[in-house]
Amino acid sequence: MTQAESNATTDRIFVFQGGGALGAYQAGAYEALHQNDVEPDWLAGISIGAINAAIIAGSPREQRIANLRDFWHTVSSTLDFGWSAQDNTLRRIQNDAAAMAGAVFGVPGFFSPRLMTPMQVFANPDLHVSFYDTEPLMKTLDRLIDFDLLNDCQTRLSLGAVEIRSGNFAYFDNRMCRLDSRHIAASGALPPGFPPIEIDGRYYWDGGLVSNTPLQHVLNVNDASRDLEIFQVDLFNARGDMPRDQFEVESRVKEIRYSSRTRMNTDDFARRQVVRRAAKRLLEKLPPEFQNDEDAQVLRSIGHEYDVTIVHLIHRRASHATHAMDAEFSRRSIDEHWKAGYDDASYTLKHPKWRRRGRPKDGIQIFDLARERHLRVGGPAT
């Protein structure tokens, strides 16, 4: 199916989860999709997923990969150690050293540590609620993103954040308001490291505090007039092995916390799709005297006829990864995450099950084909 044919009947949506340095996986996955002319009509992201999504939506198609590479090369530019540990134990030490360097000195083009000068202490309220300054991120976003293009809405963009005072989830959408670097930074303002972002008198934190994936949002706001083809690119795997030590406990806790139970949400939506189809079939069997019954009207409101295809692309934690995997911006790790995303997306697009897919049964079909690739090469089976 060509891009033009797909767009005639289907909204293609890329959903990007939050996950810090692991976000390079999303950039690699997008590169493979881009090379196969699989382009989004709608991008939805949270935290680092919001940054990747905004760079894609705010770049001309021919410049998207270059701008993503620019961002990821910038943030990993000072953490290239010049040697590559092969042993897992040494690699973990190297990874932790990179994470520590980022924590102490900041990450170029992303965030810098706050200086405890008297002027800052007394005049900068952000100093009391955050450890880092994200002004470097704002400058990077302004350099890489064409906000006029982004706000032309050629590609829809939705960014998830949390309004601090109410605790409610909020989505910034270029169809609803004009977006700028503040909206992107708000989606990734994870406390206590990063400061809250003020927009129109309200203050926002990272959307991952409520949910680390925008999947539920795009499913809930669909107007049911078109089918959906969703590429869900996750950075934390809900499935995993039993931890063997305290460090693996920390890694597993982080995966469970930030995976946002993507598969559970997907399975729940699949059940609702089955109910929608059943409601529609039942309405067609009702005799005329019951067509306007109050209960029939309720069933009619949920019986929309549209198909949903969901493709899972999920980052699998490497054997040498540590609990600081999302805060570790070394060039080697960033390149590995990028390649993993590229390989998973390429494998999925070439898979016979994907190429031969038809209309979804009961209104939904779900693919997690990259998992097979990891099983075949002896990687993580989760």
C-alpha positions as CSV (number, residue, x, y, z in Angstrom):
1,M,0.0,0.0,0.0
2,T,1.5,3.4,-1.0
3,Q,1.5,6.5,1.1
4,A,-1.2,8.1,-1.0
5,E,-3.4,5.0,-0.9
6,S,-3.0,4.7,2.9
7,N,-3.8,8.4,3.5
8,A,-7.0,8.1,1.4
9,T,-8.6,5.8,4.1
10,T,-6.3,5.7,7.1
11,D,-4.7,8.0,9.6
12,R,-1.1,6.8,10.2
13,I,0.0,7.7,13.7
14,F,3.4,7.4,15.4
15,V,3.3,7.2,19.2
16,F,6.5,7.9,21.0
17,Q,7.0,7.1,24.7
18,G,9.3,8.9,27.1
19,G,12.7,7.5,28.1
20,G,15.6,10.0,28.0
21,A,18.7,8.7,26.2
22,L,16.8,5.6,25.0
23,G,14.9,8.0,22.7
24,A,17.6,7.4,20.0
25,Y,15.8,4.1,19.5
26,Q,12.8,6.1,18.2
27,A,15.0,8.1,15.8
28,G,16.4,4.9,14.4
29,A,12.9,3.3,14.0
30,Y,11.8,6.5,12.2
31,E,14.7,6.3,9.9
32,A,13.7,2.8,8.7
33,L,10.0,3.9,8.4
34,H,11.1,7.0,6.5
35,Q,13.2,5.0,4.1
36,N,10.2,2.8,3.3
37,D,8.0,5.8,2.7
38,V,6.0,5.2,5.9
39,E,5.3,8.7,7.0
40,P,3.0,9.9,9.8
41,D,-0.2,11.9,9.5
42,W,-0.1,12.4,13.2
43,L,2.7,12.3,15.8
44,A,2.1,12.0,19.5
45,G,4.9,12.1,22.1
46,I,5.8,12.5,25.7
47,S,9.1,13.7,27.1
48,I,12.0,12.6,24.8
49,G,9.2,11.2,22.5
50,A,7.9,14.8,22.3
51,I,11.3,16.1,21.2
52,N,11.7,13.4,18.5
53,A,8.1,14.0,17.3
54,A,8.5,17.7,17.2
55,I,11.7,17.5,15.2
56,I,10.0,15.3,12.7
57,A,6.9,17.4,12.4
58,G,8.9,20.6,12.3
59,S,11.3,19.5,9.6
60,P,10.9,19.3,5.8
61,R,10.6,15.6,4.8
62,E,14.1,15.6,3.2
63,Q,15.7,17.1,6.3
64,R,14.0,15.0,9.0
65,I,16.7,12.3,9.4
66,A,19.5,14.9,9.3
67,N,17.8,17.0,12.0
68,L,17.3,14.0,14.2
69,R,20.9,13.0,13.8
70,D,22.0,16.6,14.6
71,F,20.1,16.4,17.9
72,W,21.4,13.0,19.0
73,H,24.9,13.8,18.0
74,T,24.8,17.1,19.9
75,V,23.6,15.5,23.2
76,S,26.2,12.7,22.9
77,S,29.1,14.9,21.7
78,T,31.1,15.1,24.9
79,L,30.7,11.5,26.0
80,D,32.8,9.6,23.5
81,F,35.4,7.8,25.6
82,G,37.6,6.8,22.6
83,W,37.7,3.1,23.7
84,S,35.1,0.4,23.7
85,A,34.8,-2.0,26.6
86,Q,33.7,-5.5,25.4
87,D,33.2,-7.2,28.7
88,N,29.8,-6.6,30.2
89,T,31.1,-5.7,33.6
90,L,33.5,-3.1,32.1
91,R,30.8,-1.8,29.8
92,R,28.5,-1.3,32.8
93,I,31.2,0.7,34.5
94,Q,31.7,2.8,31.4
95,N,28.0,3.4,31.1
96,D,27.7,4.4,34.7
97,A,30.6,6.8,34.3
98,A,28.9,8.4,31.3
99,A,25.7,8.8,33.3
100,M,27.6,10.3,36.2
101,A,29.4,12.7,33.8
102,G,26.1,13.9,32.5
103,A,24.7,14.4,36.0
104,V,27.7,16.5,37.1
105,F,28.4,18.5,33.9
106,G,25.1,18.3,32.1
107,V,24.4,17.2,28.5
108,P,25.3,19.6,25.7
109,G,22.3,21.1,23.9
110,F,20.0,19.6,26.5
111,F,20.6,20.7,30.1
112,S,23.2,22.3,32.3
113,P,23.7,22.2,36.1
114,R,22.6,25.3,38.0
115,L,25.3,27.4,39.6
116,M,24.8,28.2,43.3
117,T,25.8,31.8,43.0
118,P,24.2,34.4,45.3
119,M,22.4,36.0,42.4
120,Q,20.9,32.6,41.4
121,V,20.0,31.7,45.0
122,F,18.0,34.9,45.6
123,A,16.7,35.8,42.2
124,N,16.0,32.5,40.4
125,P,13.0,30.6,41.8
126,D,13.8,27.7,39.5
127,L,16.9,27.0,41.5
128,H,14.8,25.9,44.4
129,V,12.7,23.4,42.5
130,S,15.2,21.9,40.0
131,F,18.8,20.9,39.7
132,Y,19.3,21.7,36.0
133,D,18.6,24.5,33.5
134,T,16.9,23.4,30.3
135,E,17.6,26.7,28.4
136,P,20.1,24.7,26.2
137,L,17.2,22.5,25.1
138,M,15.1,25.5,24.1
139,K,18.0,26.8,22.0
140,T,18.5,23.5,20.3
141,L,14.8,23.1,19.5
142,D,14.7,26.7,18.1
143,R,17.7,25.8,15.9
144,L,16.4,22.5,14.6
145,I,12.7,23.1,14.3
146,D,10.8,25.2,11.7
147,F,7.9,26.2,13.9
148,D,6.0,27.8,11.0
149,L,6.1,24.4,9.3
150,L,5.2,22.6,12.5
151,N,2.2,24.9,13.0
152,D,1.0,24.6,9.4
153,C,-0.4,21.3,10.7
154,Q,0.7,19.3,7.6
155,T,1.5,16.7,10.3
156,R,-0.6,16.8,13.4
157,L,1.4,16.9,16.6
158,S,0.2,16.2,20.2
159,L,2.5,16.6,23.2
160,G,1.6,15.3,26.7
161,A,2.4,17.2,29.9
162,V,1.0,17.5,33.4
163,E,-0.5,20.7,34.8
164,I,1.1,21.0,38.2
165,R,-1.6,22.6,40.3
166,S,-4.4,20.4,39.1
167,G,-2.4,17.3,38.5
168,N,-4.3,16.8,35.3
169,F,-3.0,15.5,32.0
170,A,-2.8,18.1,29.3
171,Y,-2.1,17.7,25.6
172,F,-0.7,20.5,23.5
173,D,-1.9,20.1,19.9
174,N,-0.9,22.1,16.9
175,R,-4.5,21.9,15.7
176,M,-5.6,23.6,18.9
177,C,-2.9,26.2,19.5
178,R,0.4,27.5,18.2
179,L,3.2,25.4,19.6
180,D,6.8,26.6,20.4
181,S,9.8,25.3,22.2
182,R,8.1,25.8,25.6
183,H,5.4,23.2,24.9
184,I,8.1,20.6,23.9
185,A,10.2,21.4,26.9
186,A,7.1,21.2,29.2
187,S,6.4,17.6,28.0
188,G,10.0,16.7,29.1
189,A,10.2,18.7,32.3
190,L,10.8,15.8,34.6
191,P,11.2,16.9,38.3
192,P,13.2,17.3,40.4
193,G,15.9,17.5,37.7
194,F,14.2,19.9,35.3
195,P,12.2,23.1,36.2
196,P,8.5,23.5,35.5
197,I,7.6,25.3,32.3
198,E,5.2,28.2,32.4
199,I,2.7,28.6,29.5
200,D,-0.1,31.1,29.7
201,G,0.1,31.4,33.5
202,R,0.1,27.7,34.1
203,Y,3.0,25.5,35.0
204,Y,3.8,22.0,33.6
205,W,5.9,19.0,34.3
206,D,6.8,15.9,32.3
207,G,3.7,14.0,31.0
208,G,5.3,10.7,32.1
209,L,4.3,11.5,35.7
210,V,0.7,10.5,34.7
211,S,1.3,8.2,31.7
212,N,4.5,7.6,29.7
213,T,2.7,6.8,26.5
214,P,0.2,8.9,24.4
215,L,-1.4,5.7,23.0
216,Q,-4.6,6.1,25.1
217,H,-4.9,9.7,24.0
218,V,-4.9,9.0,20.3
219,L,-7.3,6.2,20.7
220,N,-9.7,8.3,22.8
221,V,-9.8,11.4,20.5
222,N,-10.2,9.5,17.2
223,D,-13.4,10.8,15.6
224,A,-14.0,7.3,14.2
225,S,-14.4,8.6,10.6
226,R,-11.1,7.0,9.5
227,D,-9.2,3.8,10.2
228,L,-6.0,4.0,12.3
229,E,-2.6,2.6,11.7
230,I,-0.5,3.1,14.8
231,F,3.2,2.6,15.2
232,Q,3.8,2.5,19.0
233,V,7.5,3.0,19.6
234,D,8.2,2.2,23.3
235,L,11.4,2.7,25.2
236,F,10.6,0.5,28.2
237,N,9.6,-3.1,28.0
238,A,6.8,-4.1,30.4
239,R,8.0,-7.7,30.2
240,G,11.3,-8.7,31.7
241,D,13.4,-11.3,33.6
242,M,13.6,-11.8,37.3
243,P,16.3,-9.5,38.7
244,R,19.5,-11.1,40.1
245,D,20.9,-8.2,42.1
246,Q,19.9,-4.8,43.4
247,F,21.1,-3.0,40.2
248,E,18.8,-5.2,38.1
249,V,16.0,-4.5,40.6
250,E,16.4,-0.8,39.9
251,S,16.4,-1.4,36.1
252,R,13.3,-3.6,36.3
253,V,11.4,-1.2,38.5
254,K,12.1,1.6,36.0
255,E,10.9,-0.6,33.1
256,I,7.6,-1.5,34.9
257,R,7.0,2.1,36.1
258,Y,7.6,3.8,32.7
259,S,6.3,1.1,30.3
260,S,2.8,2.5,31.2
261,R,1.4,-1.0,30.6
262,T,1.2,-0.5,26.9
263,R,0.2,-4.1,26.1
264,M,-2.5,-4.0,28.8
265,N,-3.9,-0.8,27.4
266,T,-3.8,-2.3,23.9
267,D,-5.5,-5.5,25.0
268,D,-8.2,-3.5,26.8
269,F,-8.8,-1.4,23.6
270,A,-9.0,-4.7,21.6
271,R,-11.8,-5.9,23.9
272,R,-13.6,-2.6,23.4
273,Q,-13.3,-2.9,19.6
274,V,-14.9,-6.4,19.8
275,V,-17.8,-4.9,21.8
276,R,-18.2,-2.0,19.3
277,R,-18.6,-4.5,16.5
278,A,-21.0,-6.7,18.5
279,A,-23.1,-3.6,19.3
280,K,-23.3,-2.6,15.6
281,R,-24.3,-6.1,14.6
282,L,-26.9,-6.3,17.3
283,L,-28.5,-2.9,16.3
284,E,-28.8,-4.3,12.7
285,K,-30.9,-7.2,14.1
286,L,-33.3,-5.1,16.1
287,P,-36.9,-4.8,14.9
288,P,-37.9,-1.2,13.8
289,E,-39.9,-0.6,17.0
290,F,-36.7,-0.8,19.0
291,Q,-34.4,1.2,16.8
292,N,-35.1,4.4,18.7
293,D,-35.1,2.8,22.1
294,E,-32.9,4.6,24.7
295,D,-30.7,1.6,25.2
296,A,-30.3,1.2,21.4
297,Q,-29.2,4.9,21.2
298,V,-26.4,4.1,23.8
299,L,-25.3,1.1,21.8
300,R,-25.3,3.2,18.6
301,S,-22.9,5.7,20.2
302,I,-20.3,3.1,20.7
303,G,-20.9,1.0,17.6
304,H,-18.7,3.0,15.2
305,E,-17.2,1.1,12.3
306,Y,-13.5,1.7,12.0
307,D,-10.4,-0.5,12.0
308,V,-7.2,-0.2,14.1
309,T,-3.8,-1.7,13.3
310,I,-1.2,-1.4,16.1
311,V,2.5,-2.1,15.5
312,H,4.7,-2.5,18.6
313,L,8.3,-1.5,18.3
314,I,9.8,-1.9,21.8
315,H,13.3,-1.2,23.0
316,R,14.8,-4.3,24.7
317,R,17.3,-3.6,27.4
318,A,20.9,-4.8,26.5
319,S,22.7,-7.2,28.9
320,H,25.2,-4.4,29.7
321,A,22.6,-1.8,30.4
322,T,22.3,-0.4,34.0
323,H,19.6,1.3,35.9
324,A,20.9,4.6,34.5
325,M,20.1,3.5,31.0
326,D,17.8,6.5,30.3
327,A,20.3,9.0,31.6
328,E,23.4,7.7,29.8
329,F,24.2,9.8,26.8
330,S,27.5,8.3,25.6
331,R,28.0,8.3,21.9
332,R,28.4,4.5,21.7
333,S,25.1,3.8,23.6
334,I,23.2,6.4,21.5
335,D,24.4,4.8,18.3
336,E,23.4,1.4,19.6
337,H,19.9,2.5,20.5
338,W,19.5,4.1,17.1
339,K,20.6,0.9,15.3
340,A,18.3,-1.2,17.5
341,G,15.3,0.9,16.5
342,Y,16.3,0.9,12.8
343,D,16.8,-2.9,12.8
344,D,13.5,-3.6,14.6
345,A,11.5,-1.3,12.3
346,S,13.2,-2.7,9.2
347,Y,12.5,-6.3,10.3
348,T,8.9,-5.5,10.9
349,L,8.3,-3.8,7.6
350,K,9.9,-6.8,5.7
351,H,8.1,-9.5,7.7
352,P,5.6,-11.6,5.7
353,K,2.9,-11.2,8.3
354,W,3.1,-7.4,7.8
355,R,3.3,-7.5,4.0
356,R,0.4,-9.9,3.8
357,R,-1.8,-8.2,6.4
358,G,-5.5,-7.8,5.5
359,R,-8.4,-6.1,7.1
360,P,-8.4,-6.6,10.9
361,K,-10.7,-9.2,12.4
362,D,-13.2,-7.6,14.8
363,G,-11.8,-4.2,14.0
364,I,-8.2,-4.6,15.4
365,Q,-5.0,-6.3,14.7
366,I,-1.8,-6.1,16.7
367,F,1.8,-6.8,15.5
368,D,4.9,-7.3,17.7
369,L,7.1,-8.8,15.0
370,A,10.4,-7.5,16.2
371,R,10.2,-9.7,19.2
372,E,10.8,-12.7,16.8
373,R,14.0,-11.1,15.7
374,H,15.4,-10.9,19.2
375,L,14.4,-14.5,19.9
376,R,16.2,-15.7,16.7
377,V,19.4,-13.9,17.4
378,G,19.5,-14.9,21.1
379,G,18.6,-11.5,22.5
380,P,16.1,-10.7,25.2
381,A,13.1,-13.0,24.9
382,T,10.8,-10.5,26.6
